[in-house]
Amino acid sequence: MTFALHGIPVSKGIAIGKAVLISRAALEVSHYLIEAGKEELEAQKLINAFEQVRLELEQLRYGLPKDAPGEMAAFLDVHGMILADPALAEKPLKLIRSQRLNAAWALTTELNDLLEQFSEIEDTYLKERANDIRQVAERVLKALKSGEKESTEDPELALFGEVDVDAIIVAHDIAPHDMLRFKDRALTGFVTDLGGKTSHTAIVARSMEIPAVVGVRHASEMIRHGDWLILDGEHGVVIVAPDEQLLSEYRSLRAQALEDTRQLQQLKYAKTRTLDGVDISLFANIELPEDATQAVEVGAVGVGLFRSEFLFMDRNQALPDEEKQYQEYRRVVDLMHGLPVNIRTIDVGADKALGAGTDLSQTGTSPLGLRAIRWSLTEPEIFLTQLRAILRASAHGQARIMIPMLAHAKEIDETLRLIEKAKQQLHQRGKAFNPNIQVGAMIEIPAAALVLPLFIKRFDFLSIGTNDLIQYTLAIDRADHAVAHLYDPLHPAILYLLSNIISQAKRANVPISVCGEMAGDPALTKLLLALGLTDFSMHFSQLLLVKQEILQADVGQLQAHIPQLLEAVEPEAQAKALEFLLA
């Protein structure tokens, strides 16, 4: 019988194939009390299992194939960090020694306690980290079961041999490193019971460009091994046991999607220019140095935003020193072959915390708290270390410094003073750097937008961070589900601010870009063009989609609708004014 399941679309595309059902590691383990006097033997079993998994992760880390997604190494590091956290093993060992629980029972008891704590967290990203803990614990449970015996056969890979067509993996959950095991098989898609848009499984699926739908509750229970499936990664739909008509329709849709993608790839060789001759620059937002390669491949003319804080997060060790940071920044500069690279100084706080290996006090999760440049100015030595590393990288190409979350003149002046101090320190050490390095500011606080002449006077370039500008202007914490629906990039106040910022910067001949999510949304491309934007910065996966909109746009015609739009405050009037501007 044909039926459909619905979940969260996380990686676009249409997959058609048979289900390969991957059973989850058995968390329902045997529960028994060990004999008195054998507590240490049982404790050693658990310790050995942890060590076995540590070695497995280490081997996976060093054995990653060259074509593995760049995020994979970072995710293996995260799982290694979770495994190394003493808290994960300490309580189970205590349960073994004090209550004589067998090792698997003790570990699942602690796991259930941790998962219950995570279930109470409201932040989506943090809540989904519970899946990482579960995946690590399941790996330890597998090691406990295997004991000293190491089988040369992988029963899960053997399942692919039972399917004579393309396979769609169906699982309760999939660890990112497990996905690599299936990469060389006839794999065409993923379906999981758990997960969300920011889960590691979702990120890796997007990196591998494999259609995926996650959060399909009970999929692994309702789908049988070998069932024909249609996976619609655009709409988050999984059709089970489709009839021939549905299969034919989706095969046609898939063929058309592949042709559209092929044609889209051809755009990377075209000049980014509107129909009426306005040249547009498309930059990439990156999180890891490896992302720079993909940015160049799709035709980015530089890195508009390198989120440097990802070098400081998810680490089980001290903060990266100057040499480590310098090497990473230089790697990006080298990969961009002389194109500009805007390195945003560390933006920790709010939803981005430093790694567990640091002994620095954390600043809480409030988006109004101590974060970004505010935090850096309270830790001047850490800030100076980062500034020196960026400056040294500037000797090898167009590295530029970009400062987040500025609002006050005294913050600007103190930041510029520390940049000069970092230059003096490098000069005294005889280190090469670009003395005329460009310094830019993020405009992401309404106060900054309202005193823009202050920023225009002091900085070489500006970049609008629309994500924060929207949440601060509308007084909405976008991580709070209770008010997230009020987050609106088309609010009249947001459009007024954007228009004002862009026009002021243009009049002063100061380069201005947008590096928030708005820049990467093809539906908003024509609107931003109409507002006068010529520099867009976005995740590289969106670049060609945005470019396609630009090539079909006539800026002169679009701009004719802006006066009416900026005067509209009533919803009906605004909707009418936006009709021509939204793709």
Secondary structure as GFF3:
##gff-version 3
##sequence-region A 1 583
A	DSSP	beta_strand	3	6	.	.	.	ID=ss1
A	DSSP	beta_strand	8	11	.	.	.	ID=ss2
A	DSSP	beta_strand	14	22	.	.	.	ID=ss3
A	DSSP	alpha_helix	39	62	.	.	.	ID=ss4
A	DSSP	alpha_helix	71	84	.	.	.	ID=ss5
A	DSSP	alpha_helix	86	99	.	.	.	ID=ss6
A	DSSP	alpha_helix	103	119	.	.	.	ID=ss7
A	DSSP	alpha_helix	124	146	.	.	.	ID=ss8
A	DSSP	alpha_helix	155	158	.	.	.	ID=ss9
A	DSSP	three_ten_helix	159	162	.	.	.	ID=ss10
A	DSSP	beta_strand	167	171	.	.	.	ID=ss11
A	DSSP	alpha_helix	176	182	.	.	.	ID=ss12
A	DSSP	beta_strand	187	192	.	.	.	ID=ss13
A	DSSP	alpha_helix	200	208	.	.	.	ID=ss14
A	DSSP	beta_strand	212	214	.	.	.	ID=ss15
A	DSSP	alpha_helix	219	222	.	.	.	ID=ss16
A	DSSP	beta_strand	228	232	.	.	.	ID=ss17
A	DSSP	beta_strand	237	240	.	.	.	ID=ss18
A	DSSP	alpha_helix	244	266	.	.	.	ID=ss19
A	DSSP	three_ten_helix	267	269	.	.	.	ID=ss20
A	DSSP	beta_strand	281	286	.	.	.	ID=ss21
A	DSSP	alpha_helix	291	297	.	.	.	ID=ss22
A	DSSP	beta_strand	303	307	.	.	.	ID=ss23
A	DSSP	three_ten_helix	308	311	.	.	.	ID=ss24
A	DSSP	alpha_helix	322	335	.	.	.	ID=ss25
A	DSSP	beta_strand	341	344	.	.	.	ID=ss26
A	DSSP	alpha_helix	372	378	.	.	.	ID=ss27
A	DSSP	alpha_helix	380	393	.	.	.	ID=ss28
A	DSSP	three_ten_helix	394	396	.	.	.	ID=ss29
A	DSSP	beta_strand	399	403	.	.	.	ID=ss30
A	DSSP	alpha_helix	409	429	.	.	.	ID=ss31
A	DSSP	beta_strand	439	443	.	.	.	ID=ss32
A	DSSP	alpha_helix	446	450	.	.	.	ID=ss33
A	DSSP	alpha_helix	452	458	.	.	.	ID=ss34
A	DSSP	beta_strand	461	464	.	.	.	ID=ss35
A	DSSP	alpha_helix	466	473	.	.	.	ID=ss36
A	DSSP	three_ten_helix	484	486	.	.	.	ID=ss37
A	DSSP	alpha_helix	492	507	.	.	.	ID=ss38
A	DSSP	beta_strand	512	514	.	.	.	ID=ss39
A	DSSP	three_ten_helix	517	520	.	.	.	ID=ss40
A	DSSP	three_ten_helix	522	524	.	.	.	ID=ss41
A	DSSP	alpha_helix	525	530	.	.	.	ID=ss42
A	DSSP	beta_strand	535	539	.	.	.	ID=ss43
A	DSSP	three_ten_helix	540	542	.	.	.	ID=ss44
A	DSSP	alpha_helix	543	551	.	.	.	ID=ss45
A	DSSP	alpha_helix	555	559	.	.	.	ID=ss46
A	DSSP	alpha_helix	562	567	.	.	.	ID=ss47
A	DSSP	alpha_helix	571	578	.	.	.	ID=ss48
###
